[in-house]
Amino acid sequence: MKKNLPSSIIFIFTFLFIISHCSYSQKSKLKKANVEFDQYAYIDARKIYLKVAESGYESPQLFKKLGDTYYFNSEYHEAIKWYKKLIKKFPNNLESDYYYRAAQTYKSIGQYHDSKKMMGKYASLTANSNIAKNFVENYPYLDSLVGFESTKFIVENITNTQSVSDFGPSLSGNKIIYASSSGNPQGDKIHDWNGMPYLDLYEAEIDEDYQLSKPKPLKGDINSPYHESSAVITKDGNTMYFTRNNYINGKKKSNKNKLVTLKIYRAQKSQDGSWKNVVELPFNNDSYSVAHPSLSPDESRLYFSSDMDGTYGESDIWYVEIGSNGGYSSLQIWVQKLIQKLEKPFHI
């Protein structure tokens, strides 16, 4: 005689099957989101992570990645929501870096006491790191900053009526050069990292109230369909060094990880005021980023940031000497020169 399974047993098996299927489905979605995340497509990755979180699924990986998609876009009020959940629910599944990111996030939104707590936890896990040592040594000084309000300076947002991303100012005569995502005149591309138009370099006049007036994209060959930012101009106003994605002469290049790195380019100002003769500097490399140029006061040295081999952190300040003939010396890491002058390493 054939016996039927009790309904309670059938229910248990059905329940376990549904739970197993849902778990597999969420992990499959996470895998897809991680691919987007690893390609720096934080906006697309975030959409998937949020759907997974809304389903009730929880994991250290999910909370880390979700927090990071906001952290790397400077959306700190949203980032801290996920870092708080991460630290509360999965304290035993954390790398020290997440205490550091939580500390930086708390500090960015003005919660300094919470920031100190996170830095204390980070320092206890990385006692031999330069960051931890500096935190311990400067602890009393950090206390003095809590509740401090400067009476010497007033900070105002002079691009409040413009786009959500305007930064990297550089003065040139009576004008200011800056990067903006107000709208890319070379195309309508949206960057997967932050969901905004690609950056271009703009110039504007500064009026008597120190507000920007008549902003417009730079004329000439500076702006491309991709990112441009962080420009510096020589005192005579004729030479510009600026940051751009690895794109020149209509061609974009990627490294072995299929990522487009940053490079520094030089341009010359023509008689009609437009920027021409864009060339990339000889120490650029497809495999790493070189960005954010800055000139020394006498314009004999060009400083920049890079994540090339030899850095002390994820990215450090490097420099080259500019020769009288316009050539460049071998690369030097600035922090190494500083370390040689100090009794012990110092974190920059």
C-alpha positions in Angstrom: 0.0 0.0 0.0 1.3 3.4 -1.0 1.6 5.9 1.9 1.3 9.6 1.5 3.8 11.9 3.4 2.3 13.9 6.2 1.3 17.4 5.2 3.7 18.8 7.8 6.7 17.1 6.1 5.6 18.3 2.7 5.3 21.9 4.1 8.9 21.7 5.6 10.4 20.5 2.3 8.5 23.1 0.3 9.6 25.8 2.7 13.2 24.7 2.6 13.1 24.6 -1.2 11.7 28.2 -1.4 14.3 29.5 1.0 17.1 27.7 -0.9 15.8 29.1 -4.2 15.5 32.6 -2.9 19.0 32.5 -1.4 20.4 31.3 -4.7 18.5 34.0 -6.6 19.9 36.8 -4.4 23.5 35.4 -4.6 23.1 35.3 -8.4 22.0 39.0 -8.4 24.9 39.9 -6.1 27.3 38.2 -8.5 26.0 40.4 -11.4 26.1 43.5 -9.2 29.7 42.7 -8.3 30.7 42.6 -11.9 29.3 46.2 -12.3 31.0 47.3 -9.1 34.4 46.0 -10.2 34.0 48.0 -13.4 33.3 51.1 -11.3 29.7 51.2 -12.5 28.6 52.1 -9.0 25.2 53.5 -10.0 24.2 50.3 -11.9 25.6 48.1 -9.2 23.8 50.1 -6.5 20.4 49.5 -8.2 20.9 45.7 -7.9 22.2 45.8 -4.4 19.2 47.9 -3.2 16.8 45.4 -4.7 18.5 42.6 -3.0 18.5 44.5 0.3 14.8 45.3 0.0 14.1 41.6 -0.3 15.4 41.1 3.2 18.6 39.5 2.3 21.6 40.4 4.5 25.3 39.7 4.2 28.6 41.5 5.0 29.3 41.7 1.3 26.0 43.3 0.5 26.4 46.0 3.2 30.0 46.7 2.3 29.3 47.1 -1.4 26.2 49.2 -0.9 28.1 51.5 1.5 30.9 51.8 -0.9 28.7 52.8 -3.9 27.7 55.9 -1.8 31.2 56.4 -0.2 33.0 56.6 -3.5 30.5 59.2 -4.7 30.8 61.3 -1.6 27.2 60.6 -0.6 28.1 60.2 3.0 24.7 60.5 4.6 23.6 57.4 2.6 26.9 55.6 3.0 26.8 55.7 6.8 23.4 53.9 6.9 24.9 50.8 5.4 28.2 51.0 7.3 26.3 51.2 10.5 24.3 48.1 9.6 27.5 46.4 8.6 29.4 47.1 11.8 26.4 46.3 14.0 25.4 43.0 12.4 28.7 41.6 11.2 31.5 42.9 13.5 33.5 39.7 13.0 33.5 39.9 9.2 35.2 43.3 8.8 38.4 44.4 7.3 40.0 47.3 9.2 39.5 49.5 6.1 35.7 49.6 6.9 36.3 51.2 10.3 38.4 53.8 8.5 35.8 54.5 5.9 33.1 54.7 8.6 35.3 57.2 10.5 35.8 59.3 7.4 32.1 59.2 6.6 31.1 60.2 10.1 33.6 63.1 10.0 32.2 64.2 6.6 28.7 64.6 8.1 29.9 66.4 11.2 29.6 63.5 13.7 33.1 63.8 15.1 32.6 61.7 18.3 31.4 58.7 16.3 34.3 59.3 13.9 36.8 59.2 16.7 35.3 55.9 17.9 35.7 54.3 14.5 39.3 55.6 14.2 40.0 54.2 17.6 38.8 50.8 16.4 40.8 51.1 13.2 44.0 52.1 15.2 43.6 49.1 17.5 43.5 46.7 14.4 46.4 48.4 12.6 48.6 49.6 15.4 51.8 49.7 13.3 50.3 51.7 10.4 51.3 55.3 9.9 47.6 56.3 10.0 47.1 54.6 13.4 50.2 56.2 14.8 49.2 59.7 13.7 45.8 59.2 15.1 47.1 58.3 18.5 49.7 61.1 18.5 47.1 63.7 17.5 44.2 62.5 19.6 44.2 65.6 21.9 44.3 67.9 18.9 41.3 66.2 17.4 39.4 66.8 20.6 40.0 70.5 20.2 38.3 70.5 16.8 35.0 69.1 18.1 32.6 72.0 18.3 35.1 74.4 16.9 33.8 77.2 14.7 36.2 79.5 12.8 35.7 83.2 13.2 38.5 84.0 10.7 37.0 82.4 7.5 33.6 82.2 5.9 33.1 79.4 3.4 30.5 80.0 0.7 29.3 77.8 -2.3 29.8 80.0 -5.4 28.5 77.3 -7.8 25.3 76.7 -5.9 23.1 77.5 -8.9 25.1 75.2 -11.2 25.5 71.5 -11.5 26.0 69.1 -8.6 29.7 68.7 -9.4 32.0 71.7 -9.8 35.5 71.6 -8.5 39.2 71.9 -9.0 39.5 75.7 -9.4 42.6 77.3 -10.9 43.1 81.1 -11.5 44.2 82.5 -14.8 44.3 86.3 -14.9 40.8 87.6 -13.9 39.2 84.2 -14.7 38.8 80.9 -12.9 39.2 77.6 -14.7 37.3 74.6 -13.1 35.9 71.2 -13.8 32.1 70.8 -14.2 29.5 68.2 -15.0 27.0 71.0 -16.1 26.7 69.3 -19.5 29.3 67.8 -21.8 29.3 69.9 -25.1 31.2 67.1 -26.8 28.5 64.5 -26.2 25.7 63.2 -24.0 27.6 60.4 -22.2 26.6 59.6 -18.6 29.3 58.2 -16.4 28.5 54.9 -14.8 30.5 55.8 -11.7 28.1 58.6 -10.5 25.3 58.8 -13.0 26.3 62.4 -14.1 27.6 63.8 -17.4 31.3 63.5 -18.0 33.4 66.4 -16.7 34.6 69.2 -18.9 36.8 72.2 -18.2 35.0 75.6 -17.9 36.1 79.1 -17.5 34.2 82.0 -15.8 34.8 85.5 -14.7 34.7 86.5 -11.0 32.4 89.4 -10.3 32.7 92.0 -7.5 30.7 89.8 -5.1 33.2 86.9 -5.8 30.5 84.9 -7.7 31.1 83.2 -11.0 29.9 85.1 -14.0 29.5 84.0 -17.6 30.6 80.3 -17.3 31.4 78.6 -20.5 33.4 75.5 -21.8 37.0 76.2 -22.7 37.4 76.9 -26.4 39.6 74.6 -28.5 40.7 71.0 -28.2 40.7 70.6 -24.5 37.3 69.1 -23.9 36.5 65.6 -25.2 33.6 63.1 -24.9 35.3 61.9 -21.6 36.5 63.4 -18.4 38.7 66.6 -18.1 39.5 68.2 -14.8 42.2 69.7 -12.5 43.9 72.2 -14.8 46.8 74.5 -13.9 48.0 77.3 -16.1 51.4 79.0 -16.3 51.7 82.6 -15.2 52.0 83.9 -18.7 48.6 82.2 -19.5 49.9 80.3 -22.5 50.4 76.8 -21.3 47.9 74.5 -19.5 48.5 71.1 -17.8 45.3 69.2 -17.2 43.9 65.8 -16.4 41.9 63.7 -18.9 40.9 60.1 -19.4 43.2 58.1 -21.6 41.9 59.7 -24.8 43.7 61.6 -27.5 43.4 62.0 -31.3 39.9 60.5 -31.2 41.1 57.2 -29.6 40.3 55.9 -26.1 42.6 53.3 -24.5 42.1 50.8 -21.7 44.5 48.9 -19.5 44.7 45.1 -19.1 41.8 45.3 -16.7 39.7 47.1 -19.3 39.7 50.3 -17.2 40.4 53.7 -18.7 43.1 55.4 -16.6 43.8 59.1 -16.1 46.6 61.0 -17.8 48.1 64.5 -17.8 48.1 66.5 -21.0 49.6 69.8 -22.0 48.0 72.4 -24.3 49.0 75.8 -25.8 46.9 78.9 -26.1 46.5 80.3 -29.6 46.1 83.9 -30.5 42.3 83.6 -30.8 42.1 82.4 -27.1 41.4 78.8 -27.9 43.5 75.9 -26.6 45.4 73.8 -29.2 48.3 71.4 -29.6 47.2 68.9 -27.0 49.9 66.4 -26.2 50.2 63.8 -23.4 53.2 64.0 -21.1 55.9 61.4 -21.6 55.7 59.9 -18.1 52.0 58.8 -18.6 51.3 55.1 -18.8 48.3 53.1 -19.9 48.7 50.8 -16.8 48.3 53.4 -14.1 46.8 56.8 -13.5 48.7 60.1 -13.5 46.5 63.1 -12.6 45.9 66.5 -10.9 48.9 68.6 -12.0 50.2 71.5 -9.9 53.1 73.8 -10.6 55.7 75.1 -8.1 55.8 78.9 -7.6 58.7 79.3 -10.0 57.1 76.8 -12.4 60.3 74.6 -12.5 58.6 71.6 -11.0 55.3 69.8 -11.9 53.6 67.9 -9.1 50.9 65.3 -9.6 49.2 62.3 -8.1 49.7 58.7 -9.2 49.1 55.1 -8.2 52.1 53.8 -10.1 54.5 51.2 -8.5 56.5 52.7 -5.7 53.7 54.6 -4.0 53.4 54.4 -0.2 49.6 54.5 -0.2 47.0 53.8 -2.8 48.0 57.0 -4.5 50.9 59.4 -3.7 52.3 62.8 -4.8 55.1 62.6 -7.4 56.9 65.3 -9.3 59.2 66.0 -12.3 61.6 68.9 -12.9 60.7 70.9 -16.0 63.8 71.7 -18.0 64.6 75.0 -19.8 64.0 73.2 -23.1 60.6 72.0 -22.0 61.8 68.4 -21.2 61.1 66.5 -18.0 63.4 64.9 -15.5 63.0 61.4 -14.1 60.0 60.7 -11.8 60.5 61.4 -8.1 58.1 60.6 -5.3 57.6 63.7 -3.1 56.9 61.8 0.1 60.3 60.1 -0.1 62.0 63.5 0.1 59.9 64.4 3.1 60.6 61.2 4.8 64.3 61.8 4.5 63.9 65.0 6.4 62.0 63.5 9.2 63.0 61.2 12.0 60.2 58.8 11.3 57.7 58.2 8.5 54.8 60.5 8.3 51.5 59.8 6.6 50.4 62.2 3.9 
